[in-house]
Every structure is written in C-alpha cells, then in structure tokens.
Amino acid sequence: MLVPYVLFVGALPLVNRVRPVVLGLPFLFVWLLGATLLTPLAVWLVRRGDRG
C-alpha cells in the first residue's frame, strides 16, 4: 500500500514541472492521472494477496 503514497506524495517534488508536455498536458497532471489510475490496481493486488 506504499505505492499510491509514493506516487502521490513521495515523487511530487520530482515531477512538479510544467515541461515536458505530454499529449498537450503538463507533466504533473499526467503523473497524477497515472497515479490515480494505478491506485485501484495496487489496492486490488493487496486485497488479492491478503485473502489467505
């Protein structure tokens, strides 16, 4: 469960840039969008591994 935390908070000082631009969006926005999409996957993997 550290993956979402690292993606959102830990890496924020490293990705807080306006350039480069990805698909016309600032890199920070693309990073946060990717982290938001990966968070449910991380939670699902933790839940799947905790069933036992």
Residue frames as a rotation matrix with the C-alpha (Angstrom) as fourth column:
MET 1
0.561 0.828 0.000 0.00
0.828 -0.561 0.000 0.00
0.000 0.000 -1.000 0.00
LEU 2
0.046 -0.621 -0.782 3.01
0.374 -0.715 0.590 2.28
-0.926 -0.320 0.199 -0.15
VAL 3
-0.541 -0.291 0.789 2.81
0.825 -0.002 0.565 2.52
-0.163 0.957 0.242 -3.93
PRO 4
0.389 0.718 0.577 -0.06
0.782 -0.588 0.205 5.06
0.487 0.371 -0.791 -4.03
TYR 5
0.815 -0.123 -0.566 1.59
0.358 -0.662 0.659 7.13
-0.456 -0.739 -0.495 -1.30
VAL 6
-0.222 -0.974 -0.041 4.91
0.468 -0.143 0.872 7.21
-0.856 0.174 0.487 -3.13
LEU 7
-0.370 0.127 0.920 3.22
0.919 -0.094 0.382 8.05
0.135 0.987 -0.082 -6.44
PHE 8
0.574 0.716 0.397 1.19
0.639 -0.695 0.329 10.92
0.511 0.065 -0.857 -4.99
VAL 9
0.995 -0.094 -0.026 3.34
-0.048 -0.709 0.704 12.38
-0.085 -0.699 -0.710 -2.23
GLY 10
0.452 -0.887 0.098 6.85
0.351 0.278 0.894 10.94
-0.820 -0.370 0.437 -2.37
ALA 11
-0.274 -0.580 0.767 7.54
0.918 0.081 0.389 11.67
-0.288 0.810 0.510 -6.02
LEU 12
0.715 0.696 0.074 5.72
0.686 -0.677 -0.267 15.01
-0.135 0.241 -0.961 -6.12
PRO 13
0.533 -0.546 -0.647 8.85
-0.197 -0.823 0.532 17.19
-0.823 -0.156 -0.546 -5.71
LEU 14
-0.494 -0.782 0.380 10.50
0.170 0.342 0.924 15.27
-0.853 0.521 -0.036 -8.56
VAL 15
-0.478 0.382 0.791 7.65
0.877 0.268 0.400 15.62
-0.059 0.885 -0.463 -11.05
ASN 16
0.427 0.638 -0.641 6.45
0.591 -0.733 -0.336 19.14
-0.685 -0.235 -0.690 -10.22
ARG 17
-0.732 -0.665 -0.148 7.36
0.234 -0.450 0.862 20.51
-0.639 0.596 0.485 -13.64
VAL 18
0.297 0.786 -0.541 5.44
-0.421 -0.401 -0.814 22.33
-0.857 0.470 0.212 -16.33
ARG 19
0.466 -0.247 -0.849 7.72
-0.834 0.197 -0.515 20.97
0.295 0.949 -0.115 -19.02
PRO 20
-0.999 -0.026 -0.022 7.87
-0.026 0.158 0.987 18.39
-0.022 0.987 -0.159 -20.56
VAL 21
-0.197 0.972 -0.131 4.40
-0.886 -0.233 -0.400 18.42
-0.419 0.037 0.907 -22.03
VAL 22
-0.946 -0.026 0.325 2.75
0.064 0.963 0.262 15.04
-0.319 0.268 -0.909 -22.63
LEU 23
-0.431 0.802 0.413 -0.22
0.888 0.296 0.353 14.98
0.161 0.519 -0.840 -25.00
GLY 24
-0.190 0.298 0.935 -0.59
0.241 -0.909 0.339 18.72
0.952 0.290 0.101 -24.53
LEU 25
0.869 0.496 0.005 -0.80
0.078 -0.148 0.986 18.44
0.489 -0.856 -0.167 -20.73
PRO 26
0.207 -0.812 0.546 1.79
-0.891 -0.387 -0.239 19.45
0.405 -0.437 -0.803 -18.13
PHE 27
-0.402 -0.487 -0.776 3.82
-0.217 0.873 -0.436 16.52
0.890 -0.006 -0.457 -16.84
LEU 28
-0.932 0.059 0.357 2.49
-0.354 0.050 -0.934 16.92
-0.073 -0.997 -0.026 -13.28
PHE 29
-0.017 1.000 -0.018 -1.09
-0.943 -0.022 -0.332 16.48
-0.333 0.011 0.943 -14.48
VAL 30
0.286 0.049 -0.957 -0.17
-0.632 0.761 -0.150 13.37
0.720 0.647 0.249 -16.47
TRP 31
-0.739 -0.630 -0.238 1.71
-0.197 0.541 -0.818 11.97
0.644 -0.558 -0.524 -13.44
LEU 32
-0.733 0.515 0.444 -1.27
-0.553 -0.072 -0.830 12.49
-0.396 -0.854 0.338 -11.11
LEU 33
0.287 0.840 -0.460 -3.66
-0.958 0.245 -0.151 10.99
-0.014 0.484 0.875 -13.65
GLY 34
-0.017 -0.391 -0.920 -1.45
-0.404 0.845 -0.351 7.92
0.915 0.366 -0.172 -13.98
ALA 35
-0.937 -0.333 0.108 -1.15
-0.210 0.287 -0.935 7.59
0.280 -0.898 -0.339 -10.21
THR 36
-0.322 0.903 0.284 -4.92
-0.843 -0.137 -0.520 7.84
-0.431 -0.407 0.805 -9.88
LEU 37
0.454 0.491 -0.743 -5.39
-0.813 0.569 -0.121 5.06
0.364 0.659 0.658 -12.42
LEU 38
-0.255 -0.652 -0.714 -2.76
-0.219 0.758 -0.614 2.82
0.942 0.000 -0.336 -10.77
THR 39
-0.657 -0.005 0.754 -4.10
-0.746 -0.135 -0.652 3.17
0.106 -0.991 0.085 -7.23
PRO 40
0.444 0.854 0.271 -7.11
-0.874 0.480 -0.081 0.81
-0.199 -0.200 0.959 -7.68
LEU 41
0.553 -0.334 -0.764 -4.76
-0.279 0.789 -0.547 -1.76
0.785 0.516 0.343 -9.22
ALA 42
-0.575 -0.810 0.116 -2.45
-0.332 0.102 -0.938 -1.56
0.748 -0.577 -0.328 -6.20
VAL 43
-0.348 0.533 0.771 -5.38
-0.915 -0.016 -0.403 -1.89
-0.202 -0.846 0.494 -3.78
TRP 44
0.699 0.627 -0.343 -6.73
-0.700 0.699 -0.150 -4.86
0.146 0.345 0.927 -5.73
LEU 45
0.143 -0.736 -0.662 -3.34
-0.192 0.635 -0.748 -6.60
0.971 0.234 -0.051 -5.64
VAL 46
-0.758 -0.385 0.526 -3.08
-0.553 -0.047 -0.832 -6.09
0.345 -0.922 -0.177 -1.88
ARG 47
0.070 0.875 0.478 -6.59
-0.950 0.204 -0.235 -7.42
-0.303 -0.438 0.846 -1.36
ARG 48
0.680 0.150 -0.718 -5.89
-0.526 0.782 -0.334 -10.41
0.511 0.605 0.611 -3.58
GLY 49
-0.236 -0.885 -0.401 -2.73
-0.149 0.441 -0.885 -11.24
0.960 -0.149 -0.236 -1.64
ASP 50
-0.746 -0.042 0.664 -4.47
-0.644 -0.207 -0.737 -10.85
0.168 -0.977 0.128 1.73
ARG 51
0.229 0.928 -0.294 -7.23
-0.776 0.356 0.521 -13.40
0.588 0.109 0.801 1.17
GLY 52
0.130 -0.238 -0.962 -5.24
0.196 0.958 -0.210 -16.17
0.972 -0.162 0.171 2.85
